[in-house]
Amino acid sequence: MPATLPPVTFDPDLGLAVLRTPNSVYAVRVAADGSPRHVYWGAPLDNDDLAALPEAVSPAASSFEADAAADELAPQTGARFGPAGLQVRFADGTRGAQWRFAGHTVDGGELRLRLEDRRRPLRAELCYRVRPDSDVIERWTELTHSGTVDEPNRAQDQPGSGGPASGGRDPITVDRLDSASWTAPALPDYRLSHLVGGWNSEFQLQRDRLPVAELVLTSRRGLTGHHAAPWLALDDGTADEERGEVWSTALAWSGSWRVTVLRDPVGRTTWTGGFGHEGVAWTLWPGESLRTPAYAGLYSPDGFGGASRAWHAHVRRHVLPEPERDRPVLYNSWEATGFGVDEAGQIRLAHRAARLGAELFVLDDGWFGTRRDDRSGLGDWTPRPEAFPRGLRPLADEVHRLGMRFGLWVEPEMVNPDSDLYRAHPDWVVHSPHLDATELRNQLVLNFARPEVEAWARATLDRLVREHAVDWLKWDANRPFTEAGWDGHPDPDRLWIEHTRAVHRIMDRLRADHPGLRIEACAGGGGRVDLGMLARTDQAWTSDNTDAVDRIGIQHGFSQLFPAQAMAAWVTDSPHPATGRSTPLRFRFHVAMAGALGLGGDLTSWSEDELAEAADLVAQYKRIRPLVQRGVQHRLTPPGPLTAVHYAAPDGSEHALLAWRPGTRFGHGPAPVRLPALDRGARYVDLDLKREYSGAVLVGRGIDPRLPGGDYASSLIRLRRVGS
């Protein structure tokens, strides 16, 4: 970006707003009717070129066609027949807003476009933010009822209104408020990339030609969800990992959400997204505002890999808390003990974990209340007396004495009906009083939108951290919302948004009150992973499925948006309890080394040889951890017969290559793996073989992945640039 051009400009004569990032430009023009319309999003252009561009349009062939201009947030009014990002209802039954432009503000990298309804007490601000070290554009919307409770409800005929306006005291119903609408440029064709899946199979990358249709990606579960993710990417069908233009967006929200993509028959492709799902409304009273979560967008000219690397850099710099801190090698006791935890057994596991080089010991489910299975005790967050007669502090003290930090599993948003908490406060759950409640995993959801429930959760977690010297919380959520209601509240749909906001607030408060505390996000695996959750957690539990072969694909999808340091990856037992697959310890470790390494098997059943091998592999991981967790990731091959991932130091001095081959075929040896991110003019030394290579060979021909024979083969190769 030329130094003379500020990150945000607005030309009032042209109504043209321009936002610049290091490698892209985004432009918006305020149309004659007061609506901000999309102009351009792509490679850098100067302001004169942008001023000459028309709004993003497609020709309207007749009066039956939609308005050709692409709105930055489409209302329900005018000749607009696609998905509306703003849907409002006034007290007199009128639907939709009609804007006039009311001005703008520029504050460094932030732009606000102010809109006012021509007749109604409704204001909106379309907000944009860019940063000097990121190509991500963050967008959100703030909607305000601008009436006052003292304003009389008088009908005011406005020129051309066709009737009276609503009064300023009446509530306004918001049926939909998206964070932003996005517009792709005119392309020969469109391909959509997005993530699908389910429990134990999250983050499956789907890449298909975008149909001429309206396509909805959504979660109606009160959580981000296992089945879809609020991330997508669009290209013209020709982009690959390192080449081609890619436009991608990601929503920073941890509850229900919806993104609607429209490819119309005449070639325009737009999408709009935000929190909430269909059928959920919000009532705005005079003086009230509703602010959406950020919906971030990124343009990359360097293919899907370039887009991912740009997202990873942004998440590290502007989303993750304390990204410079190493994510510790943890041990979690769940797969060893299930609910059968006690002090003596956990201490035995802690001693073995410390021998292997673990830096954090996490006590999972089963430690509290009457919790011997999933049928009771959830909500009663005091140590189970028969399992921990002295409380948790002796275990925590022993873990600390062994040189590890102490972590604790919690599920504060949930409650078993068979619990003291539910018996005392049955009204605290999310439930419609005239419907039968659906129990999932024998539990119900607590309504964190209620101030007293939020206060209880915050105080309970604060007490747990203080009394038991907790360094790490694994925050789980093992069911979605059903029969969602708020008995006695005049606006019960608010719980869908306020519950998630309360979860975020509690996490933020805990981190502020306990500066050394770290939090891991979990929701039955990867059911709540998004930019909003990662803004207040150190890493996310990627999936309950720790089978190494399955994890290759899961981790590939996760990496489209999120960096490796946020991806919890465990080594567990073989045969794997979910798939029954038997894999070598080395293969399991090499797959898990691609993220934030963890251990989760029953260490008491591992042989001395396995323990010794595991300790050596943990030590190997710690040597490459700076590269994996803070380096630049290059996906060299997609999941397949041979999958390889390359991690490079930001200055290009150190490199690590992980390669995995789940199966082998007679006569089909692995081809050399090319490393396109290396410097052709440099030389590199293999730190294990002490062999030197030219960069030109490694880029052009590749390196032998040095896989052992047989199925489930894997390798770790470390390179250093000569002279570094």
N, C-alpha and C positions, 0 to 999 in steps of 0.2 A: 504494500500500500504506500503510495507516495507520501512523504512526510508532510507535504503542504495540505493534504486533505484530511480534515477532522473525521472522527469515526461516525458522526451523525451530522447531517445538514438538513435544513428545511428551507426551500425557496418559496416564500409566500406568494410571489407573483405567479408561479407555475403550480403551486400547491404540491410540490414534489419533495418528498422525504427520501433521503438516501442514507443507508447504513452500510458501513464498510468494515470488513474483517480483514485479516492479513491476506486471504486468498479468495475473497468473494465480495459481491455487492448485492444488496437487496434494496429495491426501490418501490415506493408507493406514491400514488397521486390521488389527491382529493378531487373527486369528480364534481361536476356542476351541481349535482343534487345533494352534495355534502357527504357522500359515502366514500371512504378510502378504498381505492381500487389497486390491485396488484399491477405492477409494471414489469419488474425484472427480478430474477434471482439466478446468479451464476457467476462466471468468471469476471474479474474486474473490468469495469468500463469507466470512462471519465464522465463528469456531470453533463457536459454538452451532449455526449452520445445518449445518455439516459434521458435527457430532456426531450430529445427527438423521438424517443420511442413512444408508441401508443400504449394505452392500457392493454392488458392481456385479453384479447378478444377472439371470438370466432364469429363468422358472419351469421346473422339471423336471417333465415330464408323466408319467414312469414311471421304474422302476428301470433302464431301458435308457439313460436320458439322462445326459449328463455332469453332474458337479458344477457347479452354477450360478455359483459364486463365481469371480471373476477373480483368479488368482494373480499376484503380482509376479514370481515366477519359478516356473513350474509344474514340479513333480517328476513322476515316473512313477507315483506311488502314488495310491490313492484312486480315486474315480469321475471320473477325468480322462482324457479320450480324445482331446484335441487335441494339438497339438505341445508336447512337453515341453522346457522351456528347460534343465533339468538332467537328465542321464541318466548314472547311475553303476552300476558293477557291483562287487560285493564278491567276495572270494576264494572264498566258498562258493557263488557263482552267483546270489545275490540281486541283484535290480535295484531301484533306486529308493531315495530317502531319505524318512524320516518325521520331521518336525521337531518340536521343542519350542522355544518362544521363550526365549532366554537373556539378553535385555536389550537395551539400546540405548545409544548415545552421541550427544550433540549437541555439535558444536564449531563455533560460528558458523553458517556456511551449510552445514555438512556433517552428514548424518545417517547413522548405521550401525545397522542392525537385525541383531542377532546370533542365529543359529539353530544348534542342535545336534541331530544325529540322536538319536533316543530310545534307540538301542541300539548304534550303530556309532561308531567314532572319526572322525567327520566333522563339520566345522563350516563354516558359511557366514556371510558378512557381506554383506547387501544394502546398497549404498552409494549415497548421493544427495548432490548438491551443487547449491546455488543461489548466485547472485551478485547483489549489490544493483543492478547496472547492466545486467542481462540477464534475459530471459524464458526462457532455456534452462535446462532441468533436466538435469544430467549424472548418469548412473547406471552403476554397474558392480558386479561380483560378485567376491568373494574366497573361494575354497574351500580348506580346509586339512584335511589328514590329521592328526588330533589324537592319533594313537597315537605310541608311541615304539618304537625298535628294541629296548629292554630290556624292554618289556612282554610278559608271557607270553601265548600264544595260548590262553587258557582260555575255554571256553564258559560263558556266564553266562545262565542263564534269567531272562528279565525277565517281569514280570506281563503277561499278554496278548500276549506276543511270539509264541507259537506255536512256539518253538524257540530254539536257542542263537544268540548273537551271534558275529560274526567277531572274530578276535583283532586286537590293536592293532598287531602287526608286519606283518600282511599288506598288500600293496599294494591300492590302490583304483583301478579303471579308470574314467576319465572319458570317456564317449562323446560327451557334449555339455555344454558350459557356456556358456550365453548370458549376455550382459551384463545384459539386462533383458527383461521382458515388459511390453507397454503395452496399455491398454484404451481403446477409444473409447466415448463415451457413447451411450446409445440414441438413434438418429436415424431419421427416416422412411426414409432410404435411405443408401447409402454409395458414394462415388466414390473411386477410387484414382488418385493421380498418382505416376508413377515415371519413371525415365530408362532408355532402352534405346539400342542402337546397335551399332557395330562399328568396326573400324579405319577411319579416315577419315570416320566418321559418328557420333561419340560424342555423348552428352548429348541425345538426341532425347526430348523430353517426350511421355509417353504419359498420357492422362487418360481413364479408362473407368469405367463402373459396376462396382463390386466384386461378383463373382459369389458366390453362396452355395456356398462351396467352400473348400478349403485351397490357397493360392497361395504358391509359393516363388519368391523372388528370391535369386539366388546367384551367386557366382563360385567355380569349382573350379580356378582357374588359378595360384594362388600370388600373384596380383596383384589389386588392386581390380577391374580389368577394364574393357574397352571396352564390353561387351555389356549390362551392368547396373551400377547404382550403389547403394551402401548408404544411399540416401535415399528416403523416401516421404512422401506427404502424403495425408490423408483429410479429406473433407468430406461434406456431405449431398447433393451434386450440384447445389447452387444457388450456391455461392461463386463469385465472379469475382475480378478482379485487385485490387479495392479493398474489397470487401464480403463478409461471410460468415465463419463460424467455420472454422478450418483447424487440424488437428493434424498435426504433421510430426516425423519423427525422422531422425537421421543417425548412422551408426556411424563411430567414429574408428579405422579399421583399414585397413592397406595390403596385406593378404594375402587369402587366400580367406576368404569370409564367407557367411553365410546368414541370410535374414530370411523367416519364415513367417507369412503373414497368414491368419487363419481368420475367416470369416463363417459363423456357424452358422445353422441353419434357423429358430431362434426369435429372431433379431435381435441377438445379441451379436457384436461384432467385436473381436478381439484380435490382437496380433502379437508375436512374440518374435524376437530376433536377437542375433548375436554372431559371433566369429571362427570360422574353420574351416568345413568342409563335411561332408556325411554320410560316414560310414565312416572318419573320422579320430579316433583315440583318444589319450589322454594318461594315463600311469601316475603316480599320486601315491604316494610312499613316506612313511612316518611322518615328520612334521615338515615335509613339503613343502606349498607352497601354489601355487595357480594363480589369477592375477588377470587378469580380462578387460579389454579396452579399454573406454573409455567409449562408451555408447550414449546420445546426447543427444536430448531431446525439447523441442518448443516448441508452445505454444498461441497462436494469434493470432485476434482477432476481426475483423481488417481484411483478410481475403481473402488470396489467394496473394501479392500484392505486399507486404502488410503482413508476412506470414510471412517472405518473402525479406529484407526490410529488417531484420527482427529477427535473422535468421541472419547477415546481413552485418555488423551491428554487433557481434554476439557473436564472429564469426571475427576481426574486426579487434582487438577488445579482449582476447580471451582465447585465441586460437589462433595467428595469424600472428606470426612473429618480427619485431620492429621495424616495425610497421605505419605508423609515422609517417614512415618514409623513403620518398622517391619511388622507384618502380620505374623503372629507367633505360630510355631508348630504346636498344634494342640492335640491333646488326647481327650476323647469323649467316651464315656463309659456305657452309652446306651446299648450298643450291639453286643457288649460283653455281658450285661446283667439284665437288660430290660427293666422291669419294675422292681426286680429283686435286689435292691440296693441296701447296704448297711455300712456302718463306719469301717469295720474291719476289712470287708471286701474291697471297698473303695481305696483304702490305704494300700492294700496289696497291689491293686492296679496302678496306683500313683507311683509306687516304687519302681514298677516295671517301666512305666511311661518315662520316668526320669532317666532310667538307664538308656533308653533309646534316644534321648536328646529332646524330649518334649519340653516345651516352655510354658505350657498352659494345661491345666487339668480341669475338665468340665464335668461336673456331676449333673446327669440328665434326669429325666422324669422319675418319679417314684419316691422322692425324699420328703414329702410334705403330707400333712393331714392324715387321712386314712387311706392313702394312695397305694394300694397293692396291685391295682389294675386300672383300666381306664373308666371304671364305673363310678368312682367316688373320689372325694377329696379335692377335686379341682376348685380352686378359690380359697382354700384354707392354707395360707402360706406360712405355716410354722412347721419345723422339723418333725417328722414322724417319730414318736417317742421310742417305739420298739426297734427302729432301725438306727436312730441316732439319739440314744438316751442322754448324751452329754451335749446335744445340739450339734450344729455344723461347725462351730468354731475349732474344735480339736482337729477335724479333717482339714479345714482351711489352714490351720497352723502347720500341720505336717506337710501339706502341699507346698507351702511357702518355705519350710525348712529344706525341702528337697530342691529348692531353686526354681520352682514353677509358680505361675500365678494361678489363682483359684477362680473357676467359673461356675455358674449356676444356670440351669434351665428353668425358665418360667413361661407361663402361658397366661398372662394377667387379664386378657380380654375374655376368657372363657370361664365357665362354671359348670360343675356337675350338679344336677338336681339333688343328688345325695351328697350334700356338703353343708356345713354350718353356715357358710355365707348365703347360699340360696335359701335355706330355711329362715334366715333372718331378713333377707331382702329379696323376695321373689319378684318384686316390682322392678328390680334393677336390670332385668334381661330385655333384650330386643325381642318384642313379641306383640302381636295384635291380639287384644284381649278376647275377641270373639272368634278366634281361629285356634284349632289344635296346634300345639307347638311340635315342630319336627326336631327330634333329637338326632344329632349326627355325632358319632363317636361318644355317645352317651353324654353329650354336653350341649349347653346353650351359650349364646353370646351375650356378654354384658354390654349394656348400652353406655359406652364412654361419652356419648353426647350429653348425658345427664351430668351436671357439674359435681354432684355428690359422688358419683361413681368415678369420675376422673380424679377427684381429690383423694378418694380411698386408694385407688391404684397407685397414684404418685407417692402417697405416704407409705403404702405397703412396700413398694419397691425400694424406696429410700431406706426404710428400716432394714430390709434384707441386706442391702449393700453395706450399711454401717455395722450392723450387729455381727455379720458373718465374714467381714473382710473380703467382700466379693470384688474381684478385679474385672470380671467379664460376665455379661448376661447374654444367654441365648434366648431371645424373645421369640416364642413360637405362637402360632395361631392355626388350629387344626380343623377348622370348619368355616364354611361361608355363612352368610345371613340367609335366613328363611323366615317367612311370615313377619317381615320387618315392620314393626310398629312402635309407637311411643305412647302408651296409654295416658290419656289426659292432656297431652300436648296439642295446642291448636295447629301446629305445623309439623306433624310427625315425620314428614319426609326429610326434615333437616338432619335426622340421625345419620343418613347415608354420607353426608359430608362432614358433619361435626364429629362423628366417631373417629374418622381418619385424622382429622385435625387434632383431636385430643391425643391420639396415639403419638403423633409427631411432637406435640407439646410436652408430653411426659418424657419422651426420649431426650428432647432438648434440655429439659429441666434436670434430669438425672445427670447428663453429661456436664452441665454447668455446676451442679452441686457436688459432683464427684469427678474432678478433672482427670484422674487416672483411669476412670471406668471406660471399658470398651463394650460395644453391643454388637451382637450378630443377629441379622435378620433371618427369620425362618417362618414359613407357613406351610407345614406339612411338606417340607422340601422347598422348592422354588416358587411358591405360590404368592409371594409378595416381594418381588424384586423390581425396582423402578428407581428413577432418579430422585424421587421424593424420599423414598426409604433410605437410599444410600447417602443422602445428605446428612443423616444422623446415625448411621451405623458404619462399622468398620469393614464388614464383609457380609455376604449373604450365603446362606445354606442353599446350594444350587439345586439339589435334588435328594430325596430319600434313597434314590437308586445310586448306590456306589459301585455297581458292577463296572469294572474298568473298560470293557468294550463298549457298553452303552454310554459311558461317560464321555467317550471321544466325541460323539455326535452332540451330546448335551452341552459340552464345553465349547464346541465349535459355534453353536447357536448363541450361547451366552456372550461369546467374545465379539459378536457383531456390534454390540453397544458398550459392554462393560469391560473394564480392564481386569487383568489376571489377579491383581492383588485383592479384588473384591469377591473372588470366586473361591469359596471354601471347597476343598477337594480332599476326600479321605481315602486312606488305605484301610480296607476291612478284610474280613476273613475269606478264605476259599475252602470249599465251594461257596459261592455267593448265596446268601439266604434268599434273595429275591429271584435270581435267574437260575441257580443251581450250577453256574458255570465255574469251572476250576481254572485259575490262571496263576502264573508264577508271581512270587512276591515282587520281583524286579519289575515286571510289567505293570503291576498295580501301582507301584511307587512312581514309575516314570509317567504314567498318566496323571496321577495326582500332583506331581511336581509342576504341572502346567498352571497351577493356581496357588492358593494359600494352603499349603500342605497341612493335613491333619491325619490322625490315626484314630481308628474306631473299632478295631477288632478285639476279640477276647485274648488279651496278651497272656493270660494264665495258661492258655492252650497252645501257645506258640513254642516251638522247640528252641533249644539254645542256639542252634545254627540259624534259625529264622530270626531270633532276637538280635544276633550279631550282624546278620545281613541287613536287618532293618536299621540298626544303629548306624551302619556305614552309609546307607542310602539317605538317612536323615542328614548326616554330615555333608553328603554330596549336595543335597538340596540347599542347605544353608550357604554353601559356596556360590550357588547360582541365584539365590534368593534376590539379591539386588537387581539382577537382570530380569527375572520373572516379574517381580512386584513393581519395579519402577523403570523398567526398560521399555523398548519399543517392540511391539509384537508384530511378527509377519507370519501369516498363515500360508505355508508353502504349498500345501496340497489340501484339498477338501477331504472329509472323512471317506475312506475307501480302503483298497487293499494296502496302501501305505499312506499314513498321515504323518505330517511333519510340521512343527511349529518352531520358529526361530525368534529368540529374544536378543535384542541388541542394546548395549549401553547407549545412553543418549549421545555420547561423544564418539561412538563407533569403535571404542577400544576393546571391549569384551563382548563375547557372543556365546550363546548356548543354543544348541539344537536338540530338540526332543523328537524322536521318531518312533512310531508304533505300527506294527503289522499284526493284526489279529489272526490272520490265516495265511497259509502258504500253499503254493501249487508246485508240483514237480516241474522242474526246468524253468521256473519263472523267478529269477533272482531280482532283488530290488534294484531299480535304476538309481543312478546318482541323483542326489537332491540338490537342486540349484539354490543358491543363496543370493537373490537379486539385490538385497540391501547392502551388500558389501561393496567396498571401494575396489574397482578393477585395478587401480594403480598401486594398491597396497599389497603387503604380504602378511600372511596369517600363520600362526603356529598352533598346532593341536596340542593342548596342554597335557593330555594324557599320553599320546604317542610321541610327543616331541617332534612331530613331522611338520615341515613348513610347506605352505601352498601359496601360489599367487592368487590375488583377488580375481584376476581375469579368468582363471580356471574355475574357481568356486562359483563365480557368477555365470559363466558360459557353459561349463560342463557339469559342475556340481561336485558334491562330496559323497563318498561311499558312506551310507548310513550305518555301516558296521553292525548289522543285525545278526544275532545268533540264529542258528537253524531252528526250524520247527514253528509251530503256531505260537501266538502271543509273544512275539519277539519285540524287543524295544531297545533303544539306546539313548544315551546322553553324550553329546559331543561338545566340548568346550574349546573355543578358539580365542586367541588374543592377537590383535594387530601388532606386528613387529615394530618395535620402537615405542610402544605405548607404556 
